[in-house]
Amino acid sequence: MLGALGSSLAVYATYTFISSVIREVYHSSAGTISAALTMLGVTGVAGNLFVTRAARR
């Protein structure tokens, strides 16, 4: 349970850091930040699916 909580906190901390970097360094709009965070989430899910399948072999 504690590991899952730590993992969730790490993901949200990453989202916060990435959005700040995109906004401050690249001067991007809210739409661009939203698209970047969506891509981060989608690739995270895809990575988890890949690792799960790879671990079963």
C-alpha positions in Angstrom: 0.0 0.0 0.0 2.8 2.4 0.9 4.6 1.6 -2.3 1.5 2.4 -4.4 1.1 5.7 -2.6 4.7 6.6 -3.2 4.4 5.7 -6.9 1.3 7.9 -7.3 3.0 10.8 -5.6 6.0 10.4 -7.8 3.8 10.5 -10.9 2.0 13.7 -9.8 5.2 15.3 -8.8 6.5 14.6 -12.3 3.4 16.1 -13.9 3.9 19.2 -11.8 7.6 19.5 -12.7 7.0 18.9 -16.4 4.2 21.4 -16.6 6.3 24.1 -14.9 9.2 23.5 -17.3 7.0 23.6 -20.3 5.3 26.8 -19.1 8.4 28.7 -17.9 11.2 27.5 -20.2 9.3 27.1 -23.5 6.5 29.7 -22.8 3.9 27.3 -24.1 0.1 27.6 -23.9 -2.2 25.7 -21.6 -3.2 23.5 -24.6 0.4 22.5 -25.3 0.9 21.6 -21.6 -2.3 19.6 -21.7 -1.1 17.7 -24.8 2.3 17.0 -23.3 0.8 15.7 -20.1 -1.7 13.5 -22.1 1.2 12.1 -24.0 3.1 11.4 -20.8 0.1 9.5 -19.4 -0.5 7.5 -22.6 3.1 6.5 -22.8 3.1 5.5 -19.1 0.1 3.2 -19.6 1.7 1.7 -22.8 4.9 1.2 -20.9 3.2 -0.6 -18.1 1.3 -2.9 -20.5 4.6 -3.7 -22.3 6.5 -4.4 -19.1 3.6 -6.6 -17.8 3.6 -8.7 -21.0 7.5 -8.9 -21.1 7.6 -10.0 -17.4 5.2 -12.9 -18.1 7.7 -14.5 -20.6 
